[in-house]
């Protein structure tokens, strides 16, 4: 069943009714029979703290997922994979969230791409590298802006946090801990690293099926899968298990091995080359020379995929300044993709705020209101802008939404103030 506001259900039912069965079929092809008897989908309010949440027989989805780009449905495949990783195999220590979130992030795009193939939609074989690059760039940014203990996949290193006979969850009351992505992204790359060491995708998924059958219905810790990897595929690597655990699970930052993975190697990726060419043209148009008039007429080849536009926007965010005349052309070219993909829209809002692109301030306001789980850190950008209008926007929106915002989000925004 698909449960939510009638108009929303009427608008979205047809595509959801196609995609969800295809996602389950793809997941079962990879992992075996779905372990639960049913799965109802509930559309939640825009103030929901995340894009999705899986529980036994029930999946909660944010309306942000249904903004127009079907690739956002990858979040549905993420929640589908939690049927195995997170529900039927849980974590002994809640601080080791990568055991569920890392696996679900690793599986989401594989399941999604197979589901899209089942629906007869072509998937470009170069897209996975772009997605991995986006995750890598996101992780690099997070590592540079979060405390080291929030970057650890196994903060307690197998120990239990106890005091006077009671067990505690480290950072359990820290609102930032719920907004960090290390367990998702670092866990994703750890599994890709192990699969590359394995050298055989089928062999790796056979190992994953063995892991599911061995620990089905149990609580595990971070080393159970790694122990099985070294037991079942003993000749995969000369790196010791202890070293791997120390580097990937017990250390902050980004492991050196992550940067050498094939999944982030874009040197021969034509889709990434198109991004680079688009960036060069925008850069030249924005910077010009000190003596010549700035050339603002862009002749860009339209980037076909949201992943390409997202990588382009990452580059634009790092530019010192972009003239409004150039921003107008960028918006005109990518307006449909910006509106249809909230993650793209978030990056566009960062560009708008940084460059004080006043004609699109209304878009920033709409984004903060309608995609509340994704906009928390944009409040910080508004404050840092040192712009009276943007700071006023912060105050007005926070006042309007103060009784609607999720408590965790509200706490982080108050800390920014």
C-alpha positions in Angstrom: 0.0 0.0 0.0 1.0 3.6 -0.7 -0.3 5.8 2.1 -0.3 9.6 2.0 -2.3 12.7 1.0 -4.8 11.8 -1.8 -3.7 14.3 -4.4 0.0 13.3 -3.8 -0.9 9.6 -4.2 -2.9 10.2 -7.3 0.0 12.1 -8.9 2.7 9.6 -7.9 1.0 6.2 -7.8 1.7 5.2 -11.4 5.5 5.6 -11.3 5.8 4.3 -7.7 3.7 1.2 -8.7 6.2 0.5 -11.4 9.5 1.3 -9.6 8.9 -0.4 -6.2 8.2 -3.9 -7.5 11.2 -3.6 -9.9 13.4 -2.5 -6.9 12.3 -5.5 -4.8 12.8 -7.8 -7.8 16.4 -6.4 -8.3 17.2 -6.7 -4.6 16.0 -10.3 -4.4 18.1 -11.1 -7.5 21.2 -9.9 -5.6 20.5 -10.9 -2.0 17.8 -13.6 -2.1 14.2 -13.6 -0.9 13.0 -10.4 0.8 13.0 -11.3 4.5 9.7 -9.6 5.5 6.1 -10.5 4.6 5.1 -7.1 3.3 6.2 -3.4 2.9 3.7 -0.5 3.0 5.0 2.9 2.1 4.0 6.0 4.0 4.4 9.6 2.7 5.5 11.7 5.6 5.4 15.5 6.2 8.0 17.8 4.7 9.5 18.3 8.3 10.6 14.6 8.5 14.2 14.5 9.6 15.4 12.4 6.6 14.6 11.3 3.1 13.6 7.8 4.2 13.3 5.4 7.0 12.8 1.6 7.0 11.2 -0.4 9.7 9.7 -3.9 9.7 6.9 -4.0 7.0 6.9 -0.2 6.7 8.8 2.4 4.8 8.6 6.1 5.4 9.5 8.4 2.5 10.0 12.2 2.4 8.0 14.1 -0.3 11.4 15.5 -1.5 12.1 12.1 -3.2 9.1 12.8 -5.5 10.4 16.1 -7.0 10.6 14.9 -10.6 13.9 13.1 -11.1 13.4 9.3 -11.0 17.0 8.8 -9.9 15.9 10.1 -6.5 14.1 6.8 -6.2 17.5 5.3 -5.5 16.5 6.3 -1.9 13.7 3.8 -2.1 16.2 1.1 -3.1 18.3 2.2 -0.1 15.4 1.5 2.2 14.5 -1.8 0.5 18.1 -3.0 1.2 17.5 -2.3 4.9 15.2 -5.3 5.0 18.4 -7.3 5.1 20.9 -4.8 6.5 19.5 -3.0 9.5 16.3 -5.0 10.2 17.2 -8.7 9.9 20.9 -8.1 10.7 21.3 -5.4 13.3 24.1 -3.8 15.1 25.2 -4.7 18.6 26.6 -1.2 19.1 24.5 1.6 17.7 27.6 3.7 17.1 28.6 1.2 14.4 25.8 2.4 12.1 27.9 1.6 9.0 26.9 -2.0 9.4 23.4 -1.0 8.1 23.9 2.3 6.4 27.2 1.5 4.6 25.7 -1.7 3.2 22.5 0.1 2.2 24.5 2.9 0.5 26.6 0.3 -1.3 23.6 -1.6 -2.5 21.2 1.3 -3.4 22.7 2.2 -6.8 23.3 -1.4 -7.8 19.6 -2.2 -7.0 18.4 1.0 -8.6 20.3 0.5 -11.8 19.0 -3.1 -12.1 15.5 -1.9 -11.4 15.7 0.8 -14.1 16.9 -1.9 -16.5 13.9 -4.0 -15.6 11.8 -1.0 -16.5 13.5 -0.7 -19.9 15.4 2.5 -19.0 19.0 2.7 -20.3 21.7 3.3 -17.7 25.0 4.8 -18.9 27.9 2.5 -17.7 30.0 5.6 -16.8 27.5 7.0 -14.2 28.6 4.9 -11.2 32.0 6.6 -11.3 30.4 10.0 -11.2 28.2 8.9 -8.3 31.2 7.7 -6.4 33.1 10.9 -7.1 30.1 12.9 -5.6 30.2 10.7 -2.5 34.0 11.1 -2.2 33.7 14.9 -2.5 30.9 14.9 0.1 33.1 12.9 2.4 36.1 15.2 1.9 34.0 18.2 2.8 32.5 16.5 5.9 35.9 15.3 7.2 37.1 18.9 7.0 34.2 20.2 9.0 33.3 17.7 11.6 34.9 16.4 14.9 37.2 13.4 14.5 35.1 11.2 16.7 32.2 11.6 14.3 34.3 10.3 11.4 34.9 6.9 13.0 33.0 3.9 11.8 33.7 2.1 15.1 34.1 4.8 17.8 34.3 2.4 20.8 36.5 -0.1 19.0 34.4 -3.0 20.3 34.2 -1.7 23.9 30.9 -0.9 25.6 30.2 2.5 27.0 29.0 1.8 30.6 28.5 3.8 33.7 27.0 2.5 37.0 25.7 -0.6 35.2 24.1 1.3 32.4 25.1 1.1 28.7 25.1 4.3 26.6 25.3 5.3 22.9 28.3 7.6 22.3 27.1 10.9 20.8 23.5 9.6 21.2 22.3 13.1 22.2 24.5 15.0 19.8 22.2 16.4 17.0 25.2 16.7 14.6 25.7 12.9 14.8 22.4 12.4 13.1 23.3 14.7 10.2 26.8 13.3 9.4 27.4 10.9 6.4 30.6 9.1 7.4 28.8 5.8 8.2 27.0 5.9 4.9 29.9 7.1 2.6 32.9 5.6 4.3 31.1 2.3 4.7 30.2 2.5 1.0 33.8 2.9 0.1 35.0 0.2 2.5 32.7 -2.3 0.8 33.9 -1.2 -2.7 37.5 -1.6 -1.5 36.8 -5.2 -0.3 35.0 -6.0 -3.6 38.0 -4.7 -5.6 40.3 -6.8 -3.4 38.1 -9.7 -4.1 38.4 -9.1 -7.9 35.1 -10.8 -8.7 31.8 -9.1 -8.2 29.9 -12.4 -8.2 32.2 -13.9 -5.6 31.7 -10.8 -3.4 27.9 -11.0 -3.6 28.1 -14.8 -2.9 30.0 -13.8 0.3 27.3 -11.2 1.1 24.7 -14.0 0.8 26.7 -16.2 3.1 26.9 -13.3 5.6 23.1 -12.9 5.4 22.4 -16.6 5.9 24.9 -16.9 8.7 23.8 -13.9 10.8 20.1 -13.6 9.8 18.0 -12.5 12.7 21.1 -11.6 14.8 23.0 -8.6 16.1 26.5 -8.2 14.8 29.6 -5.9 15.2 31.8 -4.4 12.6 34.2 -7.3 12.4 31.8 -10.1 11.6 31.7 -9.3 7.9 35.4 -8.6 7.7 36.2 -11.8 9.6 34.1 -13.7 7.0 35.9 -11.9 4.1 39.3 -13.0 5.3 38.0 -16.5 6.0 36.2 -17.1 2.7 38.7 -15.2 0.5 42.0 -15.6 2.3 44.2 -14.8 -0.7 42.5 -11.5 -1.7 45.1 -9.3 0.0 48.3 -9.3 1.8 47.0 -6.5 4.1 46.4 -7.9 7.6 42.9 -7.8 9.0 44.2 -5.8 12.0 45.6 -3.1 9.7 42.4 -2.9 7.7 40.3 -2.6 10.8 42.6 0.1 12.3 42.7 2.2 9.1 39.0 1.9 8.0 37.1 1.5 11.3 39.2 3.0 14.1 40.8 6.0 12.3 39.3 9.4 11.3 39.8 10.9 7.9 40.0 9.3 4.5 42.1 6.1 4.0 44.7 6.4 1.3 43.3 3.3 -0.4 40.1 5.1 -1.1 41.7 7.5 -3.6 43.1 4.6 -5.7 39.8 2.8 -6.1 38.6 2.2 -9.7 35.2 3.5 -8.8 36.6 7.0 -8.4 38.9 6.9 -11.4 37.5 9.4 -13.9 40.5 9.9 -16.1 38.9 8.2 -19.1 35.3 9.0 -18.2 33.7 10.9 -21.1 30.9 12.1 -18.9 33.4 13.7 -16.5 35.3 15.2 -19.4 32.0 17.0 -20.4 31.8 18.4 -16.8 35.4 19.7 -17.0 34.7 21.4 -20.4 31.5 23.1 -19.0 33.4 24.3 -16.0 36.3 25.7 -18.1 33.9 27.8 -20.1 32.1 29.1 -17.1 35.4 29.9 -15.4 36.7 31.8 -18.4 33.4 33.7 -18.7 33.4 34.6 -15.0 37.1 35.6 -14.7 38.0 37.1 -18.1 41.1 39.3 -17.9 41.9 42.5 -16.1 41.9 44.6 -19.3 39.2 43.0 -21.4 35.5 43.0 -21.0 34.2 39.9 -19.3 32.7 37.6 -21.9 29.3 36.4 -20.5 27.8 34.6 -23.4 28.0 30.9 -22.7 27.8 28.2 -25.4 27.5 25.2 -23.2 26.8 21.6 -24.3 23.9 20.6 -22.0 25.0 18.1 -19.4 22.6 15.2 -19.7 22.7 13.7 -16.2 22.0 15.2 -12.7 25.3 13.6 -11.5 27.2 15.7 -14.1 25.4 18.9 -13.1 26.0 18.1 -9.4 29.8 17.7 -10.0 29.7 21.0 -12.0 28.0 22.8 -9.2 30.6 21.5 -6.7 33.2 23.2 -8.8 31.2 26.4 -9.1 30.8 26.5 -5.3 34.6 26.7 -4.9 34.9 29.6 -7.3 35.6 33.0 -5.6 32.8 34.8 -7.5 30.5 34.3 -10.5 28.9 37.3 -12.3 25.1 37.4 -12.1 24.9 37.5 -15.9 26.6 34.1 -16.0 24.5 32.7 -13.2 21.3 33.6 -15.1 22.5 31.6 -18.1 23.4 28.6 -15.9 20.0 28.7 -14.2 18.2 29.0 -17.5 20.1 25.9 -18.9 19.6 23.7 -15.8 16.4 25.0 -14.3 14.4 21.8 -14.9 17.1 19.7 -13.3 17.5 22.1 -10.3 13.8 22.0 -9.6 13.5 18.3 -10.1 16.4 17.2 -7.9 16.6 18.6 -4.3 20.3 17.7 -3.9 21.1 19.7 -7.0 18.9 22.5 -5.7 20.7 22.6 -2.4 24.0 23.1 -4.2 22.4 25.8 -6.4 21.2 27.5 -3.3 24.8 27.5 -2.0 25.9 29.2 -5.2 23.1 31.7 -5.0 24.0 32.7 -1.4 27.7 32.8 -2.0 27.3 35.1 -5.0 24.4 37.1 -3.6 22.3 36.3 -6.7 19.3 38.2 -5.5 16.9 37.3 -8.3 16.9 33.7 -7.0 16.7 34.4 -3.3 13.0 33.2 -3.4 14.3 29.7 -4.5 16.5 29.5 -1.4 13.5 30.4 0.8 11.2 27.8 -1.0 13.9 25.2 -0.6 14.4 25.7 3.1 10.6 25.4 3.6 9.9 22.4 1.4 13.0 20.3 1.8 13.6 20.7 5.5 15.7 17.6 6.1 18.2 18.7 3.5 18.4 22.5 4.2 19.8 22.6 7.8 23.3 23.6 6.9 22.0 26.3 4.4 21.1 28.3 7.5 24.7 28.5 8.3 25.5 29.7 4.8 22.9 32.5 5.3 24.5 33.6 8.5 28.0 33.5 7.1 27.1 35.5 4.0 27.3 38.9 5.9 24.4 40.0 3.9 21.5 41.8 5.6 18.9 40.4 3.3 20.1 36.9 3.7 20.3 37.2 7.4 16.8 38.5 7.5 15.7 35.5 5.4 17.2 33.3 8.1 15.3 35.0 10.8 12.0 35.1 8.9 12.1 31.4 7.8 13.2 30.1 11.2 10.4 32.0 12.9 7.9 30.7 10.4 9.0 27.1 10.7 9.9 27.0 14.4 6.8 25.0 15.4 7.2 22.7 12.3 10.9 21.9 12.1 12.2 18.5 13.4 13.7 19.0 16.9 17.1 17.7 15.8 17.2 20.2 13.0 16.0 22.9 15.2 18.7 22.2 17.8 21.5 22.5 15.1 20.0 25.7 13.8 19.9 27.2 17.2 23.5 26.3 17.7 24.3 28.2 14.5 22.6 31.3 16.0 
